[in-house]
Amino acid sequence: MQTRKSGNAQGIDVSHWQGKIDWAKVAANGISFAFIKATQNGVDERFIENARAQRRRG
């Protein structure tokens, strides 16, 4: 695994297990991307909410 450096892109992986995500706080902490779980035996219950909220935050 690559060593983490401040210049590297930082991301998170989220699903319904993380509960409600504070996307403003995520962006303020330098996170530049997110993997959002979409399906596994059905649509993840927070997928639409997370995808829309992340998109609004850019």
GIMOZI-V138236 format. One record per helix or strand of 3 or more residues. SS is the DSSP state (helix for helix, strand for strand). FROM is the first residue (numbers start at 1). LEN is the number of residues. If there is no record, write none. Layout:
<<SS FROM LEN> <SS FROM LEN>>
This chain:
<<strand 11 4> <helix 16 3> <helix 23 6> <strand 33 4> <helix 47 11>>
